[in-house]
Amino acid sequence: LAEQTGIEIPEGPYETLSGYVMHELGRIPQLHDVIHLAGMRLTVLSLEGKRVGTVLLSKLHTQDKN
């Protein structure tokens, strides 16, 4: 992920993006689950068995309240 996007996944008890998503959720991922990382929204688009297959990365936008 870091090579393609510049986003670093924090170190933890996982080796893949799928493992990171599962760790953050605290359960087996489901379609359309969302987590946030480094100003990005990660949305689960597909599953491969009990693992994440495809993730959509979307930049989070902050709105100015002025």
Secondary structure as UniProt FT lines:
FT   HELIX           2..5
FT   HELIX           17..25
FT   TURN            31..32
FT   STRAND          34..37
FT   TURN            38..39
FT   STRAND          40..48
FT   TURN            49..50
FT   STRAND          51..59
//
